[in-house]
């Protein structure tokens, strides 16, 4: 058995955790929502008495009140969206608040803050988003400031399917406390379906802050000068676009199916910048949904309640629910409904151990679990087990200055055989099946992966595989605006003849002089595997000279291996050709990050 403990329950003793898990496991979303509100009300009264006994006596004068600093560290935009909503709620309550992207926050300012709210996602093995690396390094380092004057609250966003669920938020909360800070509220760790719990947490926080403010004070709504303005279309209200082009850009002999998509944004008014990403909603495969219904002895015409509305089950399965990824919520609830003794035993055994459950779910889609353990379900029970589909995000492969009311994407179709059938990725499989004129629901998510403001600045781009996408956007834009800065591209893939994405475009830009240099690494065209990190080290002397001249360096693609190998190669290059120790080379690279001269868009 695993000793793993759900991070959200770390505040409780072991016997208390057992009681909580027995209470909530298998409960319907309606019962959980009711219980959440009930416990919030009971707990909030006690929390006020325990932690804020002299709140009225501690109220400051209006002139002494410092605005609440709301910092967000966002990977896909969810943390930013919640931060914006909280900011609006505080301002509407007459509370002074300033909203700041954590990448724009001056680290030296932390010791001056008296009230701070951090909303952060988690990536990789419990790390914070790229934009928050410097902030978290400060918190965990020897130069971390004394924060005895700080009152704080931390909200984390994550996915319970992963081992290090909301670890960045948990780490930040612990460090704030270790450095002397006092929490307004306990750290809150939220799963993918976070909206309702986030609203409860926000209301509690507003109440805490309201209680600290003199009754006669009020404030105007603060400006969001550090946050991009919202548009009509968003994650909540995507634009129904039309597909213009669906074209394979790898050859028939390639082991990969990589496609170029062109999507019309006509009459949407949507604007985007080089480096931004596109959120894409998808439709689940109809044949797979029908097989799922058949296995569960359901017709699909049954009506289920979804967010207070009556919806036909099959429509909800096609359009709303997440079926191509598995998650603990479904596995735990489904294990209680399986009616075969052997199947029940096997599934419950997997569910009982956190590490075993993660391994089990990582290999399977919802379809696979149902096929492995068929049973009869009521339609509403099935709907209650499933979570809502989350959009998939893709780096935009076009510059609007060149393509106008279009957006281009470069996507590898996820396709593999498992458990006796062919599986497809949710969004990539859906997109690959579309024909010209078909509809797609999309929205633009602004990114911090941005070109230098000075068009004279040289840029170095490292983009193997589909990581090439944003650099196509970069060069289109630099060509359109007449930027004079030099451009150097490192591209890698499996084979030159089958997998050289956008080959003609790069060669044309080389001939025109827009692309100053290009190095390629086709890993399987020779006996020894060669990757982009090897090319970086081969060009180390010139690469370091470019960095010394102020070049920006960008990395896009696989986070698990490529980005780490490239990072290590850069440290080696800086150490060797800059005559620095490893520690000094790491500090050099950290400084580039702080100056936003070293940026990563990895996934």
C-alpha positions in Angstrom: 0.0 0.0 0.0 1.2 3.5 -0.7 1.8 6.1 2.0 0.7 8.8 -0.4 -1.7 11.4 1.2 -3.9 13.7 -0.8 -2.2 17.2 -0.4 -5.7 18.7 0.2 -5.9 16.6 3.4 -2.5 17.3 4.9 -4.0 19.6 7.6 -5.8 16.6 9.1 -4.7 13.8 11.4 -4.7 10.2 9.7 -7.9 9.2 11.5 -9.6 12.4 10.4 -8.5 11.8 6.7 -10.0 8.3 6.8 -13.4 9.8 7.9 -13.3 12.5 5.3 -12.5 10.0 2.5 -15.3 7.6 3.6 -17.7 10.5 3.6 -16.9 12.0 0.2 -15.9 8.9 -1.9 -18.8 8.0 -4.2 -20.9 11.0 -3.2 -22.7 12.7 -6.1 -21.6 16.2 -7.3 -24.8 17.6 -5.8 -24.1 16.2 -2.4 -20.5 17.3 -2.5 -21.6 20.8 -3.5 -24.1 20.9 -0.6 -21.4 19.6 1.8 -18.9 22.1 0.6 -21.2 25.0 1.4 -22.2 23.5 4.8 -18.6 22.9 5.9 -17.5 26.3 4.5 -20.1 28.0 6.7 -19.2 26.0 9.8 -15.5 26.2 9.3 -15.4 29.9 8.5 -17.1 30.8 11.8 -14.5 28.8 13.7 -11.6 30.1 11.6 -12.6 33.7 12.3 -12.8 33.0 16.1 -9.4 31.2 16.1 -7.3 33.4 13.8 -8.9 36.8 13.8 -9.9 37.4 17.5 -9.0 41.1 17.5 -9.9 41.9 13.9 -12.1 44.9 14.9 -9.3 46.3 17.1 -6.7 45.8 14.4 -8.6 47.8 11.7 -6.3 50.4 10.2 -7.1 53.9 9.2 -7.9 54.4 5.5 -4.6 56.0 4.8 -2.7 53.1 6.3 -4.4 50.4 4.2 -2.2 48.9 1.5 -4.0 47.4 -1.5 -4.3 43.7 -1.7 -1.7 42.4 -4.2 -3.1 39.6 -6.3 -0.4 37.7 -8.1 -1.2 35.1 -10.7 1.2 32.4 -12.2 -0.7 30.9 -15.1 0.3 28.2 -17.6 -2.9 28.0 -19.6 -4.8 31.1 -18.5 -7.0 29.5 -15.7 -5.1 31.1 -12.8 -5.2 34.4 -14.6 -8.9 34.2 -15.2 -9.6 33.4 -11.5 -7.3 36.3 -10.4 -9.2 38.7 -12.6 -12.5 37.5 -11.1 -11.2 37.9 -7.6 -9.9 41.3 -8.4 -13.3 42.4 -9.7 -15.0 40.9 -6.6 -12.6 42.8 -4.2 -13.1 46.1 -6.1 -16.9 45.7 -6.1 -16.7 45.2 -2.4 -14.9 48.5 -2.0 -11.5 47.0 -1.3 -8.3 48.2 -2.8 -6.6 45.6 -4.9 -3.8 45.5 -7.5 -3.7 42.7 -10.1 -0.2 41.7 -11.3 1.2 39.0 -13.5 3.9 37.3 -11.4 6.4 37.7 -14.2 6.0 41.5 -13.9 6.3 41.5 -10.1 9.6 43.0 -8.8 11.0 40.4 -6.3 12.5 43.2 -4.2 8.9 44.4 -3.6 7.9 41.2 -1.7 9.2 42.4 1.6 7.1 45.6 1.3 3.8 43.8 0.8 1.5 43.4 3.7 -1.5 41.6 2.0 -0.9 39.2 -0.8 -2.9 36.6 -2.7 -1.2 34.1 -4.9 -3.1 32.0 -7.5 -0.9 29.5 -9.2 -1.0 26.4 -11.3 1.5 23.5 -11.2 3.5 21.9 -14.0 5.8 18.9 -14.4 6.9 17.3 -11.2 5.4 19.9 -8.9 7.1 22.9 -10.4 5.5 26.4 -10.7 4.8 27.8 -14.1 7.7 29.2 -16.1 6.7 32.8 -15.3 7.0 32.1 -11.5 10.3 30.3 -11.4 12.3 33.4 -10.1 9.6 34.1 -7.5 9.7 30.6 -6.1 13.5 30.5 -6.2 13.5 33.6 -4.0 11.0 32.0 -1.6 13.1 28.8 -1.2 16.5 30.4 -1.2 18.8 31.9 1.4 17.8 35.5 0.4 14.1 34.9 1.2 12.9 38.0 3.1 11.3 38.1 6.6 7.6 38.1 6.0 6.3 38.5 9.6 4.4 41.6 8.4 2.6 39.6 5.6 -0.9 38.3 5.6 -1.5 36.0 2.7 -3.7 33.4 0.9 -2.8 30.8 -1.7 -5.0 29.1 -4.2 -3.7 26.3 -6.3 -5.0 24.8 -9.6 -4.1 21.3 -10.7 -5.2 17.9 -11.7 -5.6 15.0 -9.2 -4.6 12.6 -12.0 -1.0 13.7 -11.4 1.2 12.8 -8.4 2.2 16.3 -7.5 -1.2 17.8 -7.3 -1.1 21.6 -6.7 2.4 21.2 -5.3 3.5 24.7 -6.3 0.7 26.2 -4.3 1.3 24.0 -1.3 5.0 24.8 -1.4 4.3 28.6 -1.6 1.9 28.4 1.3 4.4 26.6 3.5 7.2 29.0 2.7 5.1 32.1 3.4 4.4 30.6 6.8 8.0 29.5 7.4 9.1 33.1 6.7 6.7 34.5 9.3 3.6 35.2 7.2 0.0 34.6 8.6 -2.6 33.0 6.4 -5.9 34.7 5.8 -7.3 31.2 4.9 -5.8 27.7 4.6 -4.3 26.9 1.2 -6.9 25.7 -1.2 -6.0 23.0 -3.8 -8.5 22.7 -6.7 -9.0 20.0 -9.3 -9.9 20.5 -13.0 -13.6 21.2 -12.1 -12.7 24.1 -9.9 -15.3 26.8 -10.6 -17.7 26.2 -7.7 -15.0 25.7 -5.0 -13.1 28.7 -6.3 -16.2 30.8 -5.9 -16.7 29.7 -2.3 -13.0 30.4 -1.5 -13.2 33.8 -3.2 -16.3 34.7 -1.1 -14.5 33.7 2.1 -11.5 35.8 1.2 -13.6 38.8 0.4 -15.3 38.4 3.8 -11.9 38.3 5.6 -10.6 41.4 3.9 -13.9 43.2 4.3 -13.7 42.6 8.0 -10.3 44.2 8.2 -11.4 47.4 6.4 -12.8 50.5 8.2 -16.5 50.8 7.5 -16.1 54.4 6.2 -13.5 53.5 3.6 -14.1 52.6 -0.1 -12.0 52.4 -3.2 -12.4 52.8 -6.9 -11.7 49.8 -9.1 -8.0 49.4 -9.7 -6.6 49.4 -13.2 -5.5 46.0 -14.7 -2.6 47.6 -16.5 -0.4 44.5 -16.2 -3.1 42.2 -17.7 -4.2 41.9 -21.3 -7.7 43.2 -21.9 -10.3 40.4 -22.3 -12.1 39.9 -25.6 -15.6 38.8 -26.4 -14.5 35.2 -27.0 -12.9 33.2 -24.2 -12.7 29.8 -22.6 -16.3 30.3 -21.3 -17.5 31.7 -24.6 -15.5 30.2 -27.5 -15.9 31.4 -31.1 -17.5 28.9 -33.6 -14.8 29.0 -36.4 -14.6 27.2 -39.7 -11.8 25.0 -40.9 -10.2 26.1 -44.1 -7.3 23.7 -44.5 -6.4 20.3 -43.0 -3.1 19.2 -44.7 -0.6 16.5 -43.7 2.9 18.0 -43.7 4.8 14.8 -43.1 5.2 12.3 -45.9 3.4 8.9 -46.2 6.5 7.1 -45.0 6.7 9.0 -41.7 6.0 7.4 -38.4 4.2 10.7 -37.4 1.0 12.2 -38.7 1.7 16.0 -38.3 -0.9 18.3 -39.8 -1.1 22.0 -40.8 -4.5 23.6 -40.0 -5.9 26.9 -41.2 -8.9 28.2 -39.4 -11.1 31.2 -40.3 -11.7 33.9 -37.7 -13.7 36.0 -40.1 -16.1 38.5 -38.4 -14.9 37.5 -34.9 -12.8 40.5 -34.1 -10.3 38.1 -32.5 -6.8 39.5 -32.3 -3.6 37.6 -31.4 0.1 38.2 -31.2 3.1 36.0 -32.2 3.6 33.5 -29.3 0.0 33.3 -28.3 -1.8 30.0 -28.1 -5.2 28.8 -29.3 -7.7 27.0 -27.1 -9.6 24.3 -29.0 -12.7 22.4 -27.8 -13.4 19.1 -29.5 -16.2 16.6 -30.1 -15.8 13.1 -28.9 -15.8 10.3 -31.4 -19.4 9.3 -32.2 -18.7 5.6 -32.7 -16.8 5.4 -29.4 -19.6 7.1 -27.5 -22.2 4.7 -29.0 -20.1 1.7 -28.0 -19.8 3.2 -24.5 -23.5 3.6 -24.2 -24.1 0.0 -25.4 -21.7 -1.4 -22.9 -23.5 0.4 -20.1 -27.0 -0.7 -21.4 -27.9 3.0 -22.0 -29.8 4.3 -25.1 -28.3 7.8 -25.1 -31.7 9.5 -25.3 -32.0 9.6 -21.5 -32.1 13.1 -19.9 -29.5 14.1 -17.4 -29.1 17.2 -15.3 -26.0 19.3 -16.1 -25.4 22.6 -14.4 -29.1 22.8 -13.7 -30.2 22.1 -17.2 -31.8 19.0 -18.8 -29.5 17.6 -21.5 -29.7 14.5 -23.6 -27.1 12.0 -22.4 -25.6 11.2 -25.8 -25.2 14.9 -26.7 -23.5 15.5 -23.3 -21.1 12.6 -24.0 -20.2 14.0 -27.4 -19.9 17.7 -26.6 -19.3 18.1 -22.9 -17.6 15.3 -21.0 -13.9 14.2 -20.9 -13.7 10.7 -22.3 -10.2 10.4 -23.8 -8.4 10.9 -20.5 -9.0 9.0 -17.3 -9.1 10.6 -13.8 -9.5 9.5 -10.2 -13.0 10.9 -9.7 -14.4 8.5 -12.4 -12.4 5.5 -11.4 -13.4 5.7 -7.7 -17.1 6.3 -8.4 -17.2 3.6 -11.1 -15.6 1.0 -8.8 -18.6 1.3 -6.5 -21.0 0.5 -9.4 -19.4 -2.4 -11.1 -21.5 -5.5 -10.5 -19.0 -8.3 -11.2 -17.2 -9.5 -8.1 -13.9 -10.1 -9.8 -14.0 -6.9 -11.7 -15.0 -5.0 -8.6 -12.1 -6.5 -6.6 -9.5 -5.6 -9.3 -10.7 -2.1 -9.9 -11.1 -1.3 -6.2 -7.6 -2.7 -5.6 -6.2 -0.2 -8.1 -8.3 2.7 -6.7 -7.1 1.9 -3.1 -3.4 2.8 -3.9 -2.6 6.2 -5.2 0.5 5.3 -7.1 -1.2 2.2 -8.6 -4.2 4.3 -9.6 -2.1 6.9 -11.4 -0.3 4.1 -13.4 -3.6 2.4 -14.2 -5.3 5.7 -15.4 -2.2 6.9 -17.4 -2.6 4.0 -19.9 -6.4 4.2 -20.3 -9.2 6.3 -21.6 -12.7 6.2 -20.0 -13.7 3.9 -22.8 -11.1 1.4 -21.8 -12.2 1.3 -18.1 -15.9 0.7 -19.1 -14.9 -2.0 -21.7 -12.8 -3.7 -19.1 -15.4 -3.7 -16.4 -18.9 -3.5 -18.1 -21.9 -2.9 -15.9 -25.4 -1.3 -15.9 -25.6 2.3 -14.9 -28.3 4.9 -14.6 -27.7 7.8 -16.9 -27.4 10.4 -14.2 -25.0 8.2 -12.3 -22.7 8.2 -15.3 -23.0 12.0 -15.8 -22.1 12.5 -12.1 -19.0 10.4 -12.5 -17.6 12.3 -15.4 -15.8 15.6 -15.5 -16.2 18.3 -18.1 -13.9 18.5 -21.1 -11.0 21.0 -20.8 -9.8 22.8 -24.0 -6.5 21.7 -25.5 -4.0 24.5 -26.1 -1.7 24.8 -29.2 1.0 27.3 -30.1 -0.2 29.5 -32.9 1.8 29.0 -36.1 0.9 32.2 -37.9 1.2 35.9 -37.6 -2.0 37.9 -38.0 0.0 40.6 -39.7 0.4 38.2 -42.6 -2.7 35.9 -42.6 -5.3 38.4 -41.4 -8.6 36.8 -40.1 -7.1 33.3 -39.9 -5.1 31.3 -37.4 -2.8 28.4 -38.3 -1.8 25.4 -36.1 0.8 22.6 -36.4 -0.4 19.5 -34.6 0.7 15.9 -34.3 -2.2 13.5 -34.4 -2.1 11.2 -31.3 -2.8 7.7 -32.5 -1.9 4.4 -30.8 -3.1 0.9 -30.3 -4.0 -0.3 -26.8 -6.4 -2.9 -25.2 -7.4 -4.3 -28.5 -8.4 -1.0 -30.3 -7.0 2.1 -31.9 -7.0 5.2 -29.7 -6.8 8.8 -30.7 -6.1 12.0 -28.8 -9.2 14.0 -28.0 -8.5 17.2 -29.9 -5.8 16.0 -32.3 -8.0 13.1 -33.4 -11.0 15.3 -33.8 -9.1 17.9 -35.8 -7.6 15.2 -38.1 -11.1 14.0 -38.9 -12.5 17.4 -40.0 -13.2 18.5 -43.5 -13.1 22.0 -45.0 -16.0 24.0 -43.8 -16.5 22.0 -40.5 -17.0 24.0 -37.3 -14.5 24.3 -34.4 -14.9 26.1 -31.1 -11.8 28.2 -30.4 -10.5 31.1 -28.4 -7.1 32.9 -28.1 -5.2 32.6 -24.9 -2.5 35.4 -24.5 1.0 34.1 -23.7 4.2 35.5 -22.3 6.2 33.9 -25.0 6.8 37.1 -26.8 9.3 38.6 -29.3 11.6 41.4 -28.1 10.0 44.9 -28.3 13.1 46.2 -30.1 13.0 44.8 -33.7 16.8 45.1 -33.9 17.3 42.4 -31.3 18.6 39.1 -32.5 16.6 36.0 -31.6 17.6 32.3 -31.3 14.8 29.8 -31.7 14.9 26.1 -30.6 11.9 24.2 -31.9 12.1 20.5 -32.6 9.0 18.7 -34.0 5.7 20.7 -33.6 7.7 23.1 -31.4 8.4 24.8 -34.6 4.9 26.4 -34.7 5.5 29.7 -32.9 8.7 30.3 -34.8 6.8 30.3 -38.0 4.7 33.0 -36.4 7.8 34.9 -35.3 9.4 35.0 -38.8 6.1 35.9 -40.5 5.7 38.8 -38.2 9.3 40.0 -38.4 9.1 39.9 -42.2 5.9 41.9 -42.2 7.1 44.6 -39.9 10.6 44.8 -41.5 12.5 43.9 -38.3 16.2 44.0 -38.8 17.2 41.7 -36.0 19.0 38.5 -36.9 17.1 35.2 -36.7 18.7 31.8 -35.9 16.6 28.6 -35.9 17.5 25.2 -34.5 15.0 22.5 -35.8 15.0 18.8 -35.2 12.8 15.8 -36.1 13.2 12.1 -37.0 14.1 12.1 -40.7 15.0 14.8 -43.3 12.9 13.3 -46.1 9.8 12.6 -44.2 9.7 15.1 -41.3 11.1 18.4 -42.4 8.2 20.6 -41.4 7.7 23.7 -43.6 10.9 23.0 -45.3 10.3 25.3 -48.3 9.4 28.2 -46.1 12.6 28.0 -44.1 14.7 27.7 -47.2 13.0 30.7 -48.8 13.6 32.7 -45.7 17.3 31.6 -45.7 17.6 32.8 -49.3 15.9 36.1 -48.6 18.2 36.7 -45.6 15.3 36.9 -43.1 16.5 33.7 -41.5 20.2 34.4 -40.7 21.2 30.8 -39.7 19.5 27.4 -39.5 20.8 24.2 -37.9 18.9 20.9 -38.2 19.1 17.7 -36.3 17.4 14.7 -37.9 17.9 12.0 -35.2 17.4 8.9 -37.2 19.2 9.7 -40.4 22.5 8.3 -39.0 23.6 5.6 -36.6 24.2 8.0 -33.8 21.1 9.9 -32.6 21.6 13.7 -32.9 19.2 16.2 -31.3 19.0 19.9 -31.1 20.9 20.1 -27.9 23.9 18.6 -29.7 23.7 21.3 -32.4 23.6 24.0 -29.7 26.8 22.7 -28.2 28.5 22.4 -31.6 27.6 26.1 -32.2 28.5 27.1 -28.7 31.1 29.8 -29.4 28.8 31.7 -31.8 25.8 31.0 -29.7 27.4 32.6 -26.7 28.5 35.6 -28.8 24.9 36.1 -29.8 23.8 36.0 -26.1 26.5 38.6 -25.3 25.1 40.8 -28.0 21.7 40.8 -26.3 20.0 38.0 -28.2 16.8 36.5 -26.9 16.6 32.7 -26.8 13.3 30.8 -27.1 12.6 27.0 -26.6 9.3 25.3 -27.6 8.3 21.7 -27.5 8.5 18.7 -25.2 8.9 19.6 -21.5 9.8 16.1 -20.1 13.1 15.6 -22.0 13.9 18.1 -24.7 13.6 21.3 -22.7 15.7 19.8 -19.9 18.4 18.7 -22.3 18.4 22.1 -24.0 18.6 23.8 -20.7 21.6 21.7 -19.7 23.3 22.3 -23.1 22.9 26.1 -22.6 24.5 25.9 -19.2 27.4 23.9 -20.8 27.8 26.5 -23.6 27.8 29.4 -21.2 30.3 27.7 -18.8 32.7 26.7 -21.6 32.6 29.7 -23.8 32.0 32.3 -21.1 34.8 30.9 -18.9 32.4 30.4 -16.0 31.8 27.8 -13.3 28.6 25.8 -13.5 27.1 27.9 -10.7 28.0 31.1 -12.6 26.6 29.7 -15.8 23.3 28.9 -14.0 23.2 32.4 -12.6 23.8 33.8 -16.1 20.8 31.8 -17.4 18.7 32.9 -14.4 19.5 36.5 -15.2 18.4 35.9 -18.8 15.1 34.6 -17.5 14.5 37.6 -15.3 15.2 39.9 -18.3 12.7 37.7 -20.3 15.6 36.9 -22.7 15.2 33.2 -22.1 11.6 32.0 -22.7 10.1 28.6 -22.9 6.8 27.3 -24.3 6.9 23.6 -23.3 4.2 20.9 -22.9 
